[in-house]
Amino acid sequence: MIELRHLRALTILRETGSMVRAAERLHLTQSALSHLFREMEERHGQPLFVRKSRPLRFTSAGLRLLQLADEVLPRVAVAQRDLARLASGQAGRLNIAIECHSCYQWLMPTLDKYRDDWPEVELDLSSGFHFAPLPALVRGDLDLVVTSNPDPEQKGIHYQPLFGFEMVLAISRKHSLADKRWVKPEDLTDEVQITYPVERERLDVFQHFLDPAGVEPADVRTAELTVMMVQLAASGRGVCALPNWALHEYLQKGFVAQLRLGEKGLWSTLYAAVREEMLEQAYVEDFLQTARDTCFANLNGIRAV
């Protein structure tokens, strides 16, 4: 008997290419996931993929099940949405604000897919760069806020993790630090820090790296767009801290070099903040799932939380 959970596990393994990352996505231990695949293989009497192959290689049986998964899982998702609509009996509203400039890279594809799936939900999008969006969420002016800075003082808000990511430093390939693998806060004392135009306390590079070490950069320069920040760093006008997934395409093109912030890296989590009473709304739950799926399908270097 073929189960949906087996098909989903196999598709996640294909997406991640790794048992470790697939287990993280599925919120299972690696041993539990290995047991699930062994159960599938015993049931079908043949292996589904080649262990320890790099890149991961599926057998003919595994490919056939993946083909089935690609046909069945989207249809199941559509049926689940239809049932959720019938149960709720009403359209909804989703006013979204984001506190992350680079989030547009994954948010726009998410919204495009979501509009197709939930055409009756009224969608609106605003920037949370120039106002405090979490109090607006509490008041009901907003319905969802994308943030990496949860505020425990704001009561009645649930923070749903979307994914974990690493903040990395983009510098010119000709920079004197370019040969290093990672930097200490003190290494940035004489540097111009290029940031988005938001408050200092909302920037991870200050809040979790420079400020705890008592380090002040030589200057701070702001830029509205990620591509502008990268261009300034590439031309030696300063350095900038960006999410690893936002910097990936510029690294691939050789525009800049990348360094870790600290020997173990500076990791953060991106959350979707919603009012607690909205969690049971099917259209909100589906937006969160759509966002997670879109992110893991399109972003490099992120991990499950």
Sine and cosine of phi, psi and omega as CSV:
sin_phi,cos_phi,sin_psi,cos_psi,sin_omega,cos_omega
0.00,0.00,0.75,-0.66,0.00,-1.00
-1.00,-0.07,0.80,-0.59,-0.02,-1.00
-0.95,-0.30,0.51,-0.86,-0.01,-1.00
-0.88,0.48,-0.60,0.80,-0.01,-1.00
-0.90,0.43,-0.52,0.85,0.06,-1.00
-0.93,0.37,-0.69,0.72,0.00,-1.00
-0.90,0.44,-0.66,0.75,0.01,-1.00
-0.91,0.42,-0.66,0.75,0.02,-1.00
-0.88,0.48,-0.63,0.78,-0.02,-1.00
-0.93,0.36,-0.62,0.79,0.03,-1.00
-0.93,0.36,-0.60,0.80,0.04,-1.00
-0.91,0.40,-0.62,0.78,0.06,-1.00
-0.88,0.47,-0.64,0.77,0.04,-1.00
-0.90,0.43,-0.67,0.74,-0.03,-1.00
-0.91,0.42,-0.67,0.74,-0.10,-0.99
-1.00,0.04,-0.50,0.87,-0.03,-1.00
0.94,0.33,0.26,0.97,-0.10,-0.99
-0.46,-0.89,0.70,-0.71,0.07,-1.00
-0.90,0.44,-0.62,0.79,-0.03,-1.00
-0.90,0.44,-0.77,0.64,-0.04,-1.00
-0.94,0.33,-0.56,0.83,0.05,-1.00
-0.90,0.43,-0.65,0.76,0.04,-1.00
-0.88,0.47,-0.64,0.77,0.04,-1.00
-0.88,0.47,-0.71,0.70,-0.02,-1.00
-0.88,0.47,-0.60,0.80,-0.07,-1.00
-1.00,0.00,0.00,1.00,-0.02,-1.00
0.84,0.54,0.70,0.72,0.06,-1.00
-0.84,-0.54,0.37,-0.93,0.19,-0.98
-0.96,0.28,0.36,-0.93,0.00,-1.00
-0.90,0.44,-0.60,0.80,0.01,-1.00
-0.92,0.39,-0.61,0.79,0.03,-1.00
-0.91,0.42,-0.64,0.77,0.02,-1.00
-0.93,0.37,-0.66,0.75,0.05,-1.00
-0.87,0.50,-0.65,0.76,0.03,-1.00
-0.90,0.44,-0.65,0.76,0.01,-1.00
-0.88,0.48,-0.69,0.72,0.00,-1.00
-0.94,0.35,-0.60,0.80,0.07,-1.00
-0.89,0.45,-0.63,0.78,0.05,-1.00
-0.88,0.48,-0.68,0.73,0.03,-1.00
-0.89,0.45,-0.70,0.72,-0.05,-1.00
-0.92,0.38,-0.61,0.79,0.06,-1.00
-0.91,0.40,-0.60,0.80,-0.02,-1.00
-0.92,0.39,-0.59,0.81,-0.05,-1.00
-0.99,-0.17,-0.07,1.00,0.11,-0.99
0.95,0.33,0.42,0.91,0.01,-1.00
-0.24,-0.97,0.42,-0.91,0.02,-1.00
-0.94,0.35,0.47,-0.88,-0.01,-1.00
-0.97,-0.23,-0.39,0.92,0.06,-1.00
-0.44,-0.90,0.29,-0.96,-0.04,-1.00
-1.00,-0.02,0.90,-0.44,0.02,-1.00
-0.89,0.45,0.58,-0.81,0.08,-1.00
0.88,0.47,0.34,0.94,0.09,-1.00
-1.00,0.07,0.62,-0.78,0.00,-1.00
-0.75,-0.66,0.93,-0.36,-0.02,1.00
-0.95,0.30,0.23,-0.97,-0.05,-1.00
-0.86,0.52,0.75,-0.66,-0.05,-1.00
-0.87,-0.50,0.80,-0.60,0.00,-1.00
-1.00,-0.03,0.53,-0.85,0.09,-1.00
-0.98,0.18,0.06,-1.00,0.04,-1.00
-0.87,0.49,-0.62,0.78,0.03,-1.00
-0.91,0.41,-0.67,0.74,0.03,-1.00
-0.89,0.45,-0.67,0.74,0.01,-1.00
-0.91,0.42,-0.58,0.81,0.02,-1.00
-0.92,0.39,-0.64,0.76,0.04,-1.00
-0.93,0.37,-0.58,0.81,0.06,-1.00
-0.91,0.42,-0.63,0.78,0.07,-1.00
-0.87,0.49,-0.69,0.72,0.05,-1.00
-0.89,0.46,-0.68,0.73,0.00,-1.00
-0.87,0.50,-0.66,0.75,-0.01,-1.00
-0.91,0.41,-0.45,0.89,0.03,-1.00
-1.00,0.09,-0.65,0.76,-0.18,-0.98
-1.00,0.05,-0.73,0.68,-0.14,-0.99
-0.87,0.50,-0.68,0.73,0.05,-1.00
-0.88,0.47,-0.59,0.81,0.00,-1.00
-0.93,0.36,-0.61,0.79,0.07,-1.00
-0.90,0.44,-0.67,0.74,0.00,-1.00
-0.88,0.47,-0.66,0.75,0.03,-1.00
-0.89,0.45,-0.69,0.72,0.00,-1.00
-0.89,0.45,-0.64,0.77,0.02,-1.00
-0.90,0.44,-0.64,0.77,0.04,-1.00
-0.91,0.41,-0.67,0.74,0.01,-1.00
-0.87,0.48,-0.67,0.74,0.01,-1.00
-0.91,0.41,-0.61,0.79,0.02,-1.00
-0.90,0.43,-0.64,0.77,0.04,-1.00
-0.89,0.45,-0.69,0.72,0.01,-1.00
-0.89,0.46,-0.60,0.80,-0.02,-1.00
-0.94,0.33,-0.64,0.77,-0.06,-1.00
-0.98,0.21,-0.61,0.79,0.06,-1.00
0.94,0.35,0.26,0.97,-0.01,-1.00
-0.44,-0.90,0.41,-0.91,0.10,-1.00
-0.99,0.17,0.22,-0.98,-0.03,-1.00
-0.76,-0.65,0.01,-1.00,0.04,-1.00
-0.77,-0.63,0.67,-0.74,0.02,-1.00
-0.69,-0.72,1.00,-0.05,0.08,-1.00
-1.00,-0.06,0.88,-0.47,-0.16,-0.99
-0.91,-0.41,0.66,-0.76,0.15,-0.99
-0.80,-0.60,0.56,-0.83,0.00,-1.00
-0.85,-0.53,0.60,-0.80,0.05,-1.00
-0.96,-0.29,0.20,0.98,-0.10,-0.99
-0.81,-0.58,0.93,-0.38,-0.02,-1.00
-0.85,0.52,-0.69,0.72,-0.09,-1.00
-0.97,0.24,-0.10,0.99,-0.02,-1.00
-0.92,0.39,-0.32,0.95,0.01,-1.00
-0.86,0.52,-0.43,0.90,-0.04,-1.00
-0.86,0.52,-0.59,0.81,0.02,-1.00
-0.94,-0.34,-0.35,0.94,-0.07,-1.00
-0.94,0.33,-0.62,0.78,-0.04,-1.00
-0.91,0.42,-0.71,0.70,0.10,-0.99
-0.87,0.49,-0.58,0.82,0.05,-1.00
-0.88,0.47,-0.73,0.68,-0.02,-1.00
-0.90,0.43,-0.62,0.79,0.02,-1.00
-0.87,0.49,-0.72,0.69,0.00,-1.00
-0.92,0.39,-0.65,0.76,-0.05,-1.00
-0.91,0.42,-0.64,0.77,0.03,-1.00
-0.87,0.49,-0.62,0.79,0.03,-1.00
-0.91,0.41,-0.61,0.79,-0.06,-1.00
-0.99,0.16,-0.53,0.85,-0.06,-1.00
-0.76,-0.64,0.92,0.38,-0.06,-1.00
-0.90,0.43,-0.36,0.93,-0.04,-1.00
-1.00,0.09,-0.14,0.99,0.02,-1.00
-1.00,0.08,0.79,-0.62,0.02,-1.00
-0.98,0.20,0.91,-0.42,-0.05,-1.00
-0.97,-0.25,0.67,-0.74,0.11,-0.99
-0.61,-0.80,0.55,-0.84,-0.08,-1.00
-0.73,-0.68,0.73,-0.68,0.05,-1.00
-0.65,-0.76,0.33,-0.94,0.03,-1.00
-1.00,0.05,0.69,-0.72,0.07,-1.00
-0.98,-0.19,0.40,0.92,-0.07,-1.00
-0.98,0.21,-0.49,0.87,-0.15,-0.99
-0.89,-0.46,0.23,0.97,0.12,-0.99
-0.47,-0.88,0.21,-0.98,-0.02,-1.00
-1.00,0.04,0.97,-0.26,-0.11,-0.99
-0.98,0.22,-0.48,0.88,-0.07,-1.00
-0.91,0.42,-0.69,0.73,0.12,-0.99
-0.87,0.50,-0.58,0.82,0.05,-1.00
-0.91,0.41,-0.54,0.84,0.07,-1.00
-0.91,0.41,-0.69,0.72,0.02,-1.00
-0.88,0.47,-0.65,0.76,-0.02,-1.00
-0.93,0.36,-0.35,0.94,-0.05,-1.00
0.99,-0.13,0.04,1.00,0.06,-1.00
-0.94,0.34,-0.49,0.87,0.06,-1.00
-0.86,-0.50,0.33,-0.94,0.01,-1.00
-0.91,-0.42,-0.36,0.93,-0.02,-1.00
-0.41,-0.91,0.68,-0.73,0.03,-1.00
-0.79,-0.61,0.78,-0.62,0.09,-1.00
-1.00,-0.03,0.87,-0.49,-0.13,-0.99
-0.51,-0.86,0.42,-0.91,0.15,-0.99
-0.93,-0.38,0.14,0.99,-0.04,-1.00
-0.80,-0.60,0.98,0.21,0.03,-1.00
-0.88,0.48,0.58,-0.82,0.03,-1.00
-0.91,-0.42,0.97,-0.23,-0.04,-1.00
-0.91,0.41,-0.26,0.97,0.00,-1.00
-0.97,0.24,-0.35,0.94,0.01,-1.00
-0.99,0.10,0.95,-0.31,-0.07,-1.00
-0.99,0.17,0.46,-0.89,0.08,-1.00
0.99,0.14,0.22,0.98,0.00,-1.00
-0.93,-0.36,0.72,-0.70,0.11,-0.99
-0.97,-0.24,0.75,-0.66,0.02,-1.00
-0.97,-0.26,0.95,-0.31,-0.01,-1.00
-1.00,-0.08,0.90,-0.44,0.02,-1.00
-0.89,0.45,0.72,-0.70,0.11,-0.99
-1.00,-0.10,-0.79,0.61,0.05,-1.00
-0.22,-0.98,0.33,-0.95,0.11,-0.99
-0.99,-0.13,0.53,-0.85,-0.01,-1.00
-0.54,-0.84,0.31,-0.95,0.01,-1.00
-0.96,-0.28,0.75,-0.66,0.17,-0.99
-0.99,0.16,0.78,-0.63,-0.02,-1.00
-0.79,-0.61,0.29,-0.96,-0.05,-1.00
-0.98,-0.22,0.83,-0.56,0.09,-1.00
-0.99,-0.10,0.79,-0.61,0.00,-1.00
-0.68,-0.74,0.27,-0.96,0.08,-1.00
-0.88,0.48,0.60,-0.80,0.03,-1.00
-0.91,0.41,-0.27,0.96,0.03,-1.00
-0.99,-0.14,0.05,1.00,-0.03,-1.00
-0.91,0.41,0.52,-0.86,-0.01,-1.00
-0.90,0.44,-0.35,0.94,0.01,-1.00
-1.00,-0.01,-0.06,1.00,-0.18,-0.98
-0.89,0.46,-0.39,0.92,-0.01,-1.00
-0.99,0.13,-0.17,0.99,0.01,-1.00
-0.98,0.19,0.36,-0.93,0.11,-0.99
-1.00,-0.07,-0.48,0.88,0.00,-1.00
-0.48,-0.88,0.32,-0.95,-0.03,-1.00
-0.83,-0.55,0.46,-0.89,0.16,-0.99
-1.00,-0.04,0.36,-0.93,0.05,-1.00
-0.81,0.58,-0.62,0.79,-0.04,-1.00
-0.89,0.45,-0.41,0.91,0.00,-1.00
-0.92,0.39,-0.29,0.96,-0.08,-1.00
-0.98,-0.22,0.16,0.99,-0.04,-1.00
-0.85,0.52,-0.65,0.76,-0.08,-1.00
-0.99,-0.12,0.22,0.98,-0.08,-1.00
-0.99,-0.17,0.49,-0.87,0.19,-0.98
-1.00,0.09,0.85,-0.52,-0.01,-1.00
-1.00,-0.03,0.88,-0.47,0.02,-1.00
-1.00,-0.06,0.81,-0.58,-0.07,-1.00
-0.70,-0.71,0.20,-0.98,0.21,-0.98
-0.95,0.32,0.39,-0.92,-0.05,-1.00
-0.99,0.17,0.92,0.40,0.06,-1.00
-0.78,-0.63,0.19,-0.98,-0.03,-1.00
-0.87,0.49,0.58,-0.82,-0.05,-1.00
-0.82,0.57,-0.63,0.78,-0.06,-1.00
-0.94,0.33,-0.16,0.99,0.04,-1.00
-0.99,-0.17,0.13,0.99,0.00,-1.00
-0.95,-0.32,0.86,-0.52,-0.08,-1.00
-0.86,0.51,-0.59,0.81,-0.07,-1.00
-0.89,0.45,-0.52,0.85,0.08,-1.00
-1.00,0.10,-0.78,0.63,-0.14,-0.99
-0.89,0.46,-0.62,0.79,-0.13,-0.99
-0.90,-0.44,0.01,1.00,-0.05,-1.00
-0.76,-0.65,-0.88,0.48,-0.09,-1.00
-0.98,0.21,-0.77,0.63,-0.07,-1.00
-0.88,0.48,-0.69,0.72,0.02,-1.00
-0.87,0.49,-0.44,0.90,0.02,-1.00
-1.00,-0.03,-0.01,1.00,-0.02,-1.00
0.93,0.37,0.48,0.88,-0.05,-1.00
-0.98,-0.21,0.74,-0.68,0.04,-1.00
-0.90,-0.44,0.81,-0.59,0.03,-1.00
-0.93,0.37,0.25,-0.97,0.00,-1.00
-0.89,0.46,-0.57,0.82,0.01,-1.00
-0.28,-0.96,0.25,-0.97,0.07,-1.00
-0.81,-0.58,0.78,-0.62,0.02,-1.00
-0.83,-0.56,0.65,-0.76,-0.05,-1.00
-0.94,-0.34,0.46,-0.89,0.08,-1.00
-0.56,-0.83,0.62,-0.79,-0.08,-1.00
-0.96,0.27,-0.57,0.82,-0.16,-0.99
-0.91,-0.40,0.54,-0.84,0.03,-1.00
-0.86,0.51,-0.68,0.73,-0.04,-1.00
-0.89,0.46,-0.54,0.84,0.05,-1.00
-0.93,0.37,-0.66,0.75,0.02,-1.00
-0.88,0.47,-0.70,0.71,0.00,-1.00
-0.90,0.43,-0.65,0.76,0.01,-1.00
-0.89,0.46,-0.66,0.75,0.04,-1.00
-0.90,0.44,-0.67,0.74,0.03,-1.00
-0.91,0.41,-0.66,0.75,-0.02,-1.00
-0.89,0.46,-0.55,0.84,-0.02,-1.00
-1.00,0.00,0.15,0.99,0.08,-1.00
0.98,0.18,0.34,0.94,-0.01,-1.00
-1.00,0.06,-0.05,1.00,-0.01,-1.00
0.35,-0.93,-0.17,-0.99,0.04,-1.00
-0.80,-0.60,0.41,-0.91,0.00,-1.00
-0.61,-0.80,0.61,-0.79,0.05,-1.00
-0.99,-0.13,0.81,-0.59,-0.04,-1.00
-0.68,-0.74,0.38,-0.92,0.13,-0.99
-0.87,0.48,0.60,-0.80,-0.04,-1.00
-0.84,0.54,-0.60,0.80,-0.03,-1.00
-0.94,0.33,-0.48,0.88,0.01,-1.00
-0.97,0.26,-0.43,0.90,-0.05,-1.00
-1.00,-0.01,-0.23,0.97,-0.18,-0.98
-0.81,0.58,-0.76,0.65,-0.09,-1.00
-0.91,0.42,-0.52,0.85,0.01,-1.00
-0.96,0.27,-0.52,0.85,0.10,-0.99
-0.93,0.38,-0.66,0.75,0.00,-1.00
-0.87,0.49,-0.55,0.83,0.00,-1.00
-1.00,0.05,-0.06,1.00,0.05,-1.00
0.97,0.25,0.36,0.93,-0.05,-1.00
-0.95,0.32,-0.63,0.78,-0.09,-1.00
-0.65,-0.76,0.16,-0.99,0.16,-0.99
-0.97,-0.24,0.33,-0.94,-0.04,-1.00
-0.82,-0.58,0.70,-0.71,0.06,-1.00
-0.80,-0.60,0.51,-0.86,0.09,-1.00
-0.98,0.20,0.50,-0.86,0.08,-1.00
-1.00,-0.06,1.00,-0.09,-0.11,-0.99
1.00,-0.03,0.37,-0.93,-0.10,-1.00
-0.88,0.47,-0.58,0.81,-0.03,-1.00
-0.99,-0.13,-0.01,1.00,0.01,-1.00
1.00,0.08,0.35,-0.94,0.02,-1.00
-0.94,-0.34,0.97,-0.25,-0.07,-1.00
-0.98,-0.20,0.57,-0.83,0.01,-1.00
-0.63,-0.77,0.14,-0.99,0.00,-1.00
-0.79,-0.61,0.69,-0.72,0.09,-1.00
-0.99,-0.13,0.74,-0.67,-0.07,-1.00
-0.88,-0.48,0.43,-0.90,0.26,-0.96
-0.96,-0.29,0.90,-0.44,-0.01,-1.00
-0.99,-0.10,0.79,-0.61,0.03,-1.00
-0.69,-0.73,0.40,-0.92,0.10,-0.99
-0.92,0.39,0.61,-0.79,-0.12,-0.99
-0.85,0.53,-0.58,0.81,-0.06,-1.00
-0.95,0.31,-0.23,0.97,-0.01,-1.00
-1.00,0.01,-0.15,0.99,-0.07,-1.00
-0.88,0.48,-0.48,0.88,-0.05,-1.00
-1.00,0.09,-0.09,1.00,0.04,-1.00
-0.96,0.28,0.81,-0.59,-0.08,-1.00
-0.87,0.49,-0.61,0.79,-0.05,-1.00
-0.95,0.33,-0.44,0.90,0.09,-1.00
-0.97,0.26,-0.72,0.69,0.02,-1.00
-0.85,0.53,-0.66,0.75,-0.02,-1.00
-0.94,0.33,-0.55,0.83,0.06,-1.00
-0.89,0.45,-0.68,0.73,0.00,-1.00
-0.88,0.47,-0.67,0.75,0.02,-1.00
-0.92,0.38,-0.66,0.75,0.03,-1.00
-0.89,0.46,-0.67,0.75,0.02,-1.00
-0.89,0.46,-0.72,0.69,0.01,-1.00
-0.88,0.48,-0.73,0.69,-0.03,-1.00
-0.89,0.46,-0.66,0.75,0.00,-1.00
-0.90,0.43,-0.68,0.73,-0.01,-1.00
-0.88,0.47,-0.75,0.66,-0.05,-1.00
-0.94,0.33,-0.38,0.93,0.04,-1.00
-0.99,0.15,-0.37,0.93,-0.16,-0.99
-0.85,-0.52,-0.33,0.94,-0.10,-1.00
-0.97,-0.23,0.61,-0.79,0.02,-1.00
-0.99,-0.14,0.65,-0.76,0.14,-0.99
1.00,0.04,0.02,1.00,0.01,-1.00
-1.00,0.04,0.27,-0.96,0.01,-1.00
-0.63,-0.78,0.38,-0.92,0.00,-1.00
-0.95,0.31,0.53,-0.85,0.02,-1.00
-0.88,-0.47,0.00,0.00,0.00,0.00
